[in-house]
Amino acid sequence: MIWGETEFAYTEEGVEVVVRHIPAWVCPYEDDAAFPPGTTDELIETVRELMAVARKTQAKRPSLPTQEYLVRMAS
């Protein structure tokens, strides 16, 4: 395992949330990743919040084509 970044994708009811650039210990040969303490809890909370926003938008504007949003957080 090496220290680097990974991404996490979650799909539910036609909505997909992808969180990129997550600091983690990653395997250079497989898709395995191990997160430092607290990161998993933050990731779950972030995915839940993004799913809520996506569902709200989907409900308000069901006729819109596929939407993609990029959120960047300064460190």
N, C-alpha and C positions, 0 to 999 in steps of 0.2 A: 504494500500500500504506500502511496505517495500523497503528500499534501497538495491539494489542488482545488478544482471546482467541479461541480456536477450540476445536473438539472433534474427536476422532478416533474412528472406530468400526471395529472389526475383527470379522468373523464367520468362524467355522470350526466345522464339524461340529455345527451347531445351537446353538453358544454364541456370544453376541455380547458384546463388551467395548466400552464407550464411556468414553473419558476426556475429561472436560470441563475447561474453563477453562485451556487450555494457552496460555501467553503466546506470541504470534507476531505477525509482520507479516501482516496479513490484507487481502485485496482487498475493498473495500466493494461491489463489483459482482458478483463471482464467488465461488466456494467455494475460491479459491486461498489458500494460506498458506505462509509461509516462517518456519522456526523458527531461533532463535538457536543458535549452536554448542553442542553437547552435549545439546540438548533431544531430538533424534531418538533418540539412544542411550538416554536415560532413558525415553522413550516406549516404545520397543521392549521394554526390560527390564520396564517396568511392565505392558505388555499380556501378555507371556509369563507373568509371575507371576500376574496375575489370571485368565488362561486356565487355569493349573494349579489354582488354587483352585476355579474353577467346575467343571472336569472332575472334581475330587475329590468335590465336593459332589454332582454329578450321578450319579457312580458309587455313592456311598453311599445316596442317596435318589432313585432313578430315578422313583418315583411322585409326587414333589412337582410341583405345578403350576409354571408359569414363575416364576422367582425374579428379583428385582432387588435389587441391593445398591448402596448409596451410600457411597463412601469419601471422606472429606475430610481433607486434610493441611493443618495450620496452617503458615503461612509464617514 
